[in-house]
């Protein structure tokens, strides 16, 4: 009998450091990695490129059904406008359902970049521990202060050549937080059994050490 994949669910708001931590955990354990935020960004970007309104449910649902893993490497996914588009389409129940099925398939059958099966997966997003993989043996919730997250995102965007002021980034992240927390379907929330890591005063190494200390033998 094939053992069930071991899942590490990593949730948290934008620019909290969850993606950096999730990728490092995936490398450490040799697990597959899925950034579910990029899935929603890919949907939002498809809608924008098609010239459709982000509130057009039919267009967004069609985009969600057409998203492929190959699109997740598109550098445009990391832009500020795409991030805002992702939050907009994430509120649409049909979009979440289409991507729910994709995420569950990956959790059940994680693979590497060549499609080879792996023993586990690290999946990061907003609702992994609460909706996508509520039975995951390891759940992490990565957070940081609003100001810290805005400074990180501002620095990231400037390094990509985007001319944007800090106040605008702060406003965008605050708005996205509210959208993620208040949507009617699968709002962002910390699972009751998740271990919270506050990265406000932690660097990447500190967050990784805290995660490993919590994980311990939970995957055995």
Secondary structure, DSSP 8 states (H G I E B T S, - for coil): -----EEEEEE--TTSSHHHHHHHHHHHHT-EEEEHHHHHHHHHHHHHHTT--TT-HHHHHHHHHH--GGGGG-GGGGSHHHHHHHHHHTT-HHHHHHHHHHHHHHHHS-B-TTS-B-SEEEEEESSIIIII-TT-SEEEEEE--HHHHHHHHHHHHHHTT----HHHHHHHHHHHHHHHHH-SSS-----TT-EEEE-TT--HHHHHHHHHHHHTTTT-
